[in-house]
Amino acid sequence: MAPEEARQRIAELSEELERQNYNYYILANPTISDYEFDMKLEELSRLEKEFPQFLLSTSPTQRVGGGVTKEFKSVEHRYPMLSLANSYSKEDIEEFITRIKKTINEEVEFCCELKFDGLSISLQYEDGVLVRAVTRGDGTRGDDVTTNVKTIRTIPLKLQGDFPPFFEMRGEIVMPLDSFNRLNEERADEGSQLFANPRNAAAGTLKLQDSREVAHRRLDSYEYYMMMDDLETRFSTHYESLMASRKWGFNVSNFICLCKNVDEIFDFINYWDEKRHELPFAIDGIVLKVNSFAQQQLLGFTAKSPKWAIAYKFKAEEVETELLSVDFQVGRHGTITPVANLAPVQLAGTTVKRATLNNEDFIRQFDLHYGDTVSVVKGGEIIPKIIGVNLNRRKEGVEPVKFVTHCPICGAELVQNEGEVAWYCPNTLGCSPQIRGRIEHFIGRKAMNIESLGEGKVELLYEEGLIKDVADLYDLTYDKLFGLEKVITIQDEYSLLPVATRKVSFKEKTALNILDALEKSKNVPFERVLFALGIKFVGETVAKTLAFALHDIDHIINASVEEMTQIDEIGEKIALSVRNFFDDERNIEIVNRLKAAGLRFVVEEKQASDKEQVLAGKSFVVSGVFEHYSRDGIKETIEAYGGKNVSSISSKTDFVLAGDKMGPEKRKKAESLNIPIITEADFEKMIGLERQEEFTGLLF
């Protein structure tokens, strides 16, 4: 075929396939068979390979994936991606409507839409072509996931009709329930860990490096808001803009209702609260938006959300089922956690078989008996938990649930520390779940970050007798690793109960990757090494405080409880735990072996910051969610300007830096101690940074 003939045929096929894609996915009205579609797609792919000069970024073949993204570039949003205020009652909605009418003093129409349970996405189009897809991120910056988004067939690569030269569409990427169930079935067959819910599965899928796998998982997307500089001059209402975008090729939900009062709004809410589990995707509420763009402009925004929109969140669904049995799990610090095994029951779109029971006091509080009919909800729509017992259905002669007195794994008699409700297995260095748990903590991302020793590999190495503590990791060699193989049991993400099996094998590349990751971990700074040791009560912040205050491991090992409690934010409980850890000669031996392996046990002298140390001598407790920073980012900024982060509020705390959703107990304590509670804007003024709070539009 001649090049010009190929170019024309490629253009014809591309146009035809995009039209059929729109008919199938947006209009739900296919006009050719799946076989015919596949044959045309195969022909197009063959021609593009033969004539690569005619391959376009908008080609339908790009939807099948194949590109590999090693790193997702962080980009700044043109328009901030804000969040929505939440409501949970009719009274909340009535108050929202009253406030709006009082502000604008005229009749208001509301656009009610489904609140999709997925992840927000910003889609940028130039001259009708998708040029960039960006995740929400922190609202100011997000990750460029364009390659993966192109595999989602409901997102148009090229628009049709009378579209503006540049604009953004905001929407939600979801994993349909059929795709979610199929994916978890595949993962169970492979022995991989199952996803907890479709939202988590969608989020994990969108950040996969291989776009071919993204395409295989069949994500979906629904668009719900248009962004452009002159939006209100092109359309008078939000609903009008959605209908126009549907004609351009966007997948806009059919389930939209225009309402004029609270009764009409709640007719819509109540209908979907009852019918939501009949949908092919997950929703967790209803979104209300003022329909008029002119009224939206009058109402404006807060720093975090629009004043003209609100989300009504559905209450957690509650079901009853039978308590069959109780298992007792052992954590890395020896904590014994009871987990209820339940008769399988459908709850919020998934099958629930188990739920956490927290501790012995929880079991006593509900006076749980085997065979009880228990009420179960999903905390945060994810983790099942028992909230009550139907005593009217309790059978005669059933046995009460009794907390174990000995470790279910090693048989050691359990102990309980004074003032604590938890029971512990004291056999810290001889109980296999504790040993494996400490090793898995040690290799974690926020500790030594030894990624190549992932799921299953630690268990295999432990079973083979190659590692019995963290220092043994650095004695591994290629000869010890190569050829190892075992079928292991995969545990549930929350209950730690077995759900599947998986074959783990150490081939040449695996062995070399592990050794390389271990070598790289020797550059991890001391404060993270200290955290990685897994000392009870020593989290990331405490480890950093101890490391910077005492400088090296030898000073920490030799420090008395009294010396450690002189350090800000180091209380007696933490000091006693550190002291007990290093009083055990076996832990000293592990530290000495890690030293010999080349790990860092001294704080490196940091270069002087080029920022003025305006926060020197000031301590901050950070709480809540921030608009322009991640939690880690704002803490790093505090330290860059000479300040110090502390983990809990005390009379020595200088400021509490409060974001959205700050814990009420922290606020109460700060107020009782007369500690200033400052906002993100207050903080930026302290360091000499002031932002112009102007919004050219909204995205959420």
N, C-alpha and C positions, 0 to 999 in steps of 0.2 A: 504493500500500500504506500502510495506517495505521501510525503509529509503533509501537504496541504489537505489531502483527502482525510488523513488521520486526524488533523486538527479539527476539521469540520465534524467528523464522526464523534470525536471526544466531546465536542461542545454539545452535539445532539443528545448523546447518551447522558451527559451530566445534567442537562436541562430536564430530560425525561425522568431520570431517577430522582431528582430533587422534587419534581412535581408529584411523583408517586409516593415519595416519602411523606410529603405534606398531606396527601390524600389519606394515607394509612394512619399516620401518627396524630395528626391534628384534627382532620375531619372525620376520622374513623370510617372512611368510605373508600376502600381500595378498589381500583379499577383493573388491576392485573393480578395474576396469581403470584404467590411467593416464588414459585419456580421461574416464572418469566422475569421477575425482578432480579433473582440471583444470576440468571444467565446474562442479563444486560450488565450487571455489576461486574461479572467475571470478564466480559468482553472489554469493558472500560478499563479494568485493571491491567489486562493484557496489553492494550494499546498504550497506556501510560508508561508501562515498563519498556515497551519498544520505542516510544517517542517521549522520553522524560522531559523534553523541553516544553511539552504542552501540559504537564502536570500542574494543577493549580491548588492553592491551599483550601479552596472551597469545594474541591472534588468530592463526590459522594464516597469515593474509596477511602478517604481519610477517616471515615467513621469506623472502620474496622480495626483501627489502631495499628501499632507496629513501631511507633516512635518511642524512644526511651529518654526519660528526663532524669538526669543525675541529680539535679538540684532545682528546687522551685524558687525562682527569683522573687524577692520581696519588692512590691511596687506600691506607690502611694495612690490612694483613691482620689479621683478627680472630685467626687462628691463624697462626704463622709458617710459611712454605713452605720447609721445610728440604730439603737435598739428601741423596742416598744415597751411602754409601761404595761404592767400586767394587772388584771382584775379577776376576782373570783366569785363575785356575787352580783345580783341584780341591783343592789344598792350602789355598788361601785360604778356600774354603767349609768344609773340615773344621775349620780353625782357628776360623772364625766359629761353627760349631755347638758345638765344644768349649767356647768361651768362654761361650756362652749356657747350656749345661747346667751348667757349673761355677757360674755365677751363681745360677741358680734351683733347681738340684739336683732336677730332676724331668723327666719325659718331655716332649718338645716336638714339636709338629706344625707343619709349614711350609706356607704357601700360596705356590705357585710360579705366576708370571704372566709374560706377555710384557712386555718393556720397549719400549714404543712410542717410535719415533724422531720426536718432534714437539715441541710446547711445552706446558708445564704450564698448567693453568687452574684457578681456584677459582670454583665456582658456588654462589651463596648463594640459598637458598629460604626464603621466609616464607609460612606458610599454604599451602604447595604451589605457590607461584608464583615463577618465576625473577625475582629482583630485582636481581641484580648478578653480572657475570662479570669477574674480575680476573686479569691475567697474573701470573706469578711475580715479575717484576721483580728486586729484590735480595733477595727472601725476606721482607723486612719491609714493603715497599710495592710495589705494582704498578699497572698501567694499567687503568682501567675500559674494557672493550671490549664492554659488554653489547649495544649495538646490532648489532655485527657477529656476535656469538655467537648471537644470536637467529635468524640465517639458517641455522645448522647444524641440519639436520633431525633428527639423532640426539640433540640436546640438548632435553629436554622443557621447554616453556614453562610447563606446568601439570601437576602430578603427579596420580596416581590412587592410591587405597588408603589404608592406615593409616600415613601419614608424620608425622614430628614437626613441631611448629609452626615451629621454626627449625633449620636445619642447613646444612652445606656439603658439596658433593661435589668431590673433587679428581680431575682426569682429565687426559688428554692430547689436544690437538687435533692431528690429523694431516691430511695431504693424501693421499688414496688414490692409488695409482700410476696408475690410469686418468685421474684428474683432473689429476695432475702431467704426464703425457705429453700430454694434450689441451691443457693450458695452454701448455706449451713449444712445441707445434706452432703454436698461435695466435700466440705471441710471435715465433716464427721467421717466420711469414707477414707479421707487422707490421714485422719488422726490429728488434724489441726484444731486449734482452739476455736470454739464457736463464737460468733458475734452475739452480743447481748440483745441488740435490737436493730431495726433497719436504719435508724439515724447513725449509730456507730459504724454500721457496715458501709453506709454511703460516705461518711467522712473518711474512713480508712481507704476506701476504694479510690476516692478522688485524689489521694496523695500517693498512689502506687507509681512506681517508676516506669513500669511497662504499660503503655496505653492499650496494647492488645488485650491484656488481662482486664483493664477497665472496660473495654468494649464487651468482653465476654460476660461481665457481671450485670449488664443491662440496667444502667441507671436511667432515671427519668428526671424531667425538670418542668416546673410550672412557673410562669412569669407573672408578677403581680404589681410592678410599679415601673413607670417610665421616668427617665431623668434626662433633662437637657436644659440649657441656659434659658430658653424662651418657651418653656413648656406651656405656661398659662396663656400665651398668645396663640398657640396652635390648637389647643383643646380647652374647652371650658370646664370639663369634669374629668375626674379620674376614670369613671366608667367608660366615657367616650374614648379616652386614650387606650384603655384595655381592648376595646372592640376594634380599634384601628390596628393595634399591634397584632391582634389575632389574624387580621387580613394580610399583614406583612409576613406571617409565617410562624408567629410565636404560639406556644402551647399555653393558653390562658384557660383556667378552670371554667367549666360550665356552671359551677355551683356558686353563683354570685347573686346577691339579692340587694335591691335598693329599698331602704326602710326610712320611715319618717318619725317613728317614735319608739319608745322602749318596748312596747308590747310586740310590735312587728319584729324588732330586733330579737327578742327572746323567743318568738315563734321559730325563727331561723336557728338560734342557738340550741333550743330544746330538741328540734328535729334532728340536728346533726350530732348532738350528744347521744341520742338513741341509735342513730343510723351509722355512726362513724366506723364501726367495725365491719360494715358491708362494703366500704370503699376498698379499692385495690392498693391503697397506700395508707400510711399512718398520719393522723392529724392529732393535735393535742389542744385544740381550741378554735376560736373564731376571732378574726381581726375586723375591727370597725374603723372605717376611715371616713372623714368628712369628704363628701363627693366633690364639692365645688373647689376648684383650684384657687379661685379668688378668696374664698373663705379660709382655705389652708394658709394662704399667704398672710391673712390678717391674724390668724392664731399663732403662727410661727413655731418656734422650737424652744426646748430647754437645751442645756449643754449636752444631754444624752439622748433625748427622744423628741418626737414631734408632739405638739400639744393637740393635734387634730386626729390622732389615731391611738388606739388602745387594743390590747389583746385580752380576750376573755379566755381563761384557762379552764378546761374541764376538770372536775374533781376526779381524783384517782378512783378507778373502778375497784369495787370490792366484791370478792366471791368467797363462798364457803367450800371447804374441802376437808378430807380426813387426815389427821396426823397418824402416819403409819409407823414411823420409827425415828430415832434420833442418833446421829453420828457425832463424834467428838473429834474435832480437828486440832492439830498442834501447829502453832505458829513458830516463827524463827526465834522469838524470845521465850518460847515455851508456853505461851498463852493457850489455854484450852477454850475452844469456841464450839458450842453446840450448834448443830445444823439439823433442821427438821426435814425429814423425807415425807412428802405429801402425796396423796392420791392425785394423779395428773388432772389439771383443771385449766380451762382457757381463761386467761386474764389479760386484758388490754392487748389482745391480738396475738399472744404467744401462749405456749403450754408451760405451766408452772409445775415443777415437781419437787422443789425444795425451797426453804426459806431460812434465813438466819434467826437464831434464838438469843444471840448476844452473849449472855452469861447466866450464871446460876440464879441471880436475883430475878432475871427476866422470867425464867421457868417458874420460880416461886410466885411471882406477881400474878401470873395467869393460872397458877395451880394446874399446870398441864398434865394430862393423862394420855396414855397411848389410846388411840381410837377416838380422841376428841374431834368434834367438828369445830374447825378454827376459821376465823375470818382473815383473809389475806388481801393485802394491797401491794402495789408496787411503789416503793419509795423513789420519787423522781422518775416514775414510769420505767424504772430499770430493775432495781433490786427488790425481789419479793420479801415482804415481812409480815409477821402475824400481829394483828392488832386486837384480837379478842377471841373468846371461846363461847360457843353456844352451849351453855350448861343444860338447857332443856333437852339436848340431844345426847347427853353423856350416858353411856351404857353402864349398867351395874357390873361391879366386879372388875373394872378396868384398873390397870396398874398406873400409879403416878410416875411421871418422868423424874428420875433421880440423876443428879449430877455424878459423874464418875469420881472415884477416889484415887485412882491410879492412872498413869499415862496409858492411853490406848495403844501406843506404839511400843514403848520400851518397858512399861510396867512399873516405872518409878512412882513412889507415893507423891501425890500432888501437894503443893504448898500454897499458902495464901499470905501475901504481905499485909501487914497491918494497915488498915485504912483503905484497902483496895477490894473490889468485888471479884476480880479475876482470880482464877486458879492457874498455877504454873507447874510445868514439869521441871524439876530442878536439875535434871540430867543434861545440862547444856552441851556437853562435849561428847555425849554418847547416844543422843536421841536423834535418829536419822532425819526427821522433818526439820528439826532445828539446825542441824548441820547444813543440809541442803538449802534451807531458807537463808542462812547467813551468807553462803556462797553466792546465791542468786542476788541477794542484796549487794554484795561486794561488786559484782560485775555489772550492776545496773547503770543506766544512762547518767544519773546524777551522782554516781559514785565513780567507779573506775571506767565505766563506759566500754566494757569488753563485749561489743555487739555480737561477735561471731560465736560466743558461747550462749546461744539462745535456748529456746524451749526444748527440753528433752536432753540436751547434751550434758548438762550438769548431772542429771540423774544417771545417765549412762556412765559417766566418768566415776561417779560415786559408787555405783553398783559394781564396777570393775575394780574398785579398790585403788584407783589412781589418785583420787583426792578425798581427803577427810577433813581438810580445813583450807582456808583461803591461800595459805602459803604454798600448799601443794600445787596450786595452779602454775607457779613459776618453775616447777620441776618437770613440767610436761615437755616431752620431746616429740619429734616427728615419728620416731619408731614406736613410741608408746601410743600415739593417737591413730596412726594409719591402720585401717582395716577393722577398727572397732565397729560393732553393729549390734543393734538390739531393738526389739519391738517394745515400745514404752506406752504407758497409759497417760492420756491427756486428761487434765482436770478441768472442771467447770471454773469459769473466771471468778465467780463469787463464792460458791460453796466449797470449792476445792474437791468436789466429788468427781469420780471418774466418769467421762462421757464418751471417750473414743480411744483408739489405739493408733500408734504411728511408728513407722520404721525409721530409726535414726542410724545413719552410717557415716563413718569418717573416711572419706576418700581423700585423694591427694590435695585438692583445692581446699577442702574443709580444714584439714590439718594445718596447712600452711596459713590460712586465714586466721585461725585461732592463735597460732604462734606469733603472727604479725600483730594481732590486736593486743596480746599480752605484752609485747615489746613496747608498743605505743603507750600502753597504760602507765609505763614507768615515768612518763612526763606529766602525769596528773598532779596538780598542786597538793601540798600537804593537807590543807583544810578538807579537801575531798577524800583524801586517803583516810583521814581521821573519821570522817563520816562513814566511809566504806567499811570500817572495822565493825560496825553494827553494835556499838555500845548502847545499851538501853537508855532512852531519853535524850540521846545525842543526835538530834536531827541536823539538817544542813546549817541552820543559823547558829545553833549551839556549837557545832564543830568549828565553824569559822571564828566564833568568839573565843573559844579556847585556844585555837591555833594562833590567832593574832596576839592574844594576851600573853601566852607562855612560850611562843616562838618555835619550839621544837618538841618532839615526842618525849625526849628524856626529861624535860622540865614537867611535862604533863604526868608522866609516870611517877615522878617523885613528889608531885604536889600533894599537900595534905588537903583534907576536906575544908579546913579553915582558910587555907590559901585560895582555893578555888572559889569559895563563896564570897571572897573579896572582889571577884571579877563581876562587873555589872551583868545582870541577867543570868548568873549562874547560882541557882538556889541549892539548898542542902540536898534535895532529892537527886538532882543531876550530879552534884559533887560526890555523893555516896555511891551512885551507880558507876561513875568513872573510877573511883577508888577501888570498888569491889572488882571491877573488870581487870585492873592492872595488879591487884593483889593476887590474882590467879597466875601462877608461874607458867601455866600452859599458854596463856595469852601473851605473856612476855616473850616466850619462845617463838610464837607466831610472828610477833613484831620484829624480833631479831632476824628471823629468816626473810621477812619482807625487806628489811634493810639490806641484807646481803644480796637480795635479788635486784636491788637498784631502785626501789620505790623511794619517793621523796618524803622525808620526815622532818623537814625544816622549812619554815616559811621563807619564801624568797623575798628579797628586798624589792619592793615595787618602785618603779620610776615615779617621780613626782608628777602629780596630775597637772595638766596645763590649765585646769579650771581653778578659779579662785576658791579657796577653802572657806566659803561663807557659812558652812554648816559645821565647822570644826567644833567639837565638844558637845554637839547636840545629838540626842538619841531619839529615834523615831520608831513607832509601831505602825506598820502598814496593814490596813484592813479594807477589804472590799474590792470592787472592780473599777478600773480607771478607763477614761476615754482615750487618752493619748499614750498610755504606757501599759505594758504587761506588768504583772506583779514583780517578776524578776527585774524587768527594765527599770521600774521606779526605784527599786532597792539599789540597783547598780548606780543610778543617778545620785541617790543620797550619798553613797560612799565616794563617788567621783568628786563631790563638792565638800568632802571632809566629814560628813555625818556618819552616824552609826545606826545600824538596824538592830533592834531588839525584838524578841519574840513575844513578850508579854508585857502588859501594862503594870507599872509599879510607880511608887512616889518619885522614883528617879527618872522616869520617862519625861522627856521635854515636850514632845508633840505626838499626837495620834493623827496620822495621815489617812483620812477616810474617803473611800470611794463609794460607788453605788453598792448596795446590799451589804453594808458594814454590819457585822454582828451586833445585835442589840445588847448583849451582855458586855461586850467591850465598850460600847458607847456609855452604858450605865456606869461601868467602873471608872472610865476616864472622867466622867462628870462628877462622880463622888470624890475623886482625888483632885479636882480642879485642874486637870491637864488639858491644855488647848487642843481642840479638835479642828484640824485645818483641812481645807479642800485641796483638790489637785491644782486649782487656779491659785490658791494661797501659796502653795508650795512653789509653783513656778515663779511667783513674784519674789519669794525668798531667794531664789537662785538667779534672779535677774532676767527671767524669761517670761514674757507676757504674750499671749496669743490673741489675735483678733478674732473674736467669737462671731464670725459671720458665716452663714450657710447659704450657698447658692441653690441648695436643694436638699432633698432627704433621701437617704436610702437606709433600709433596715434589713 
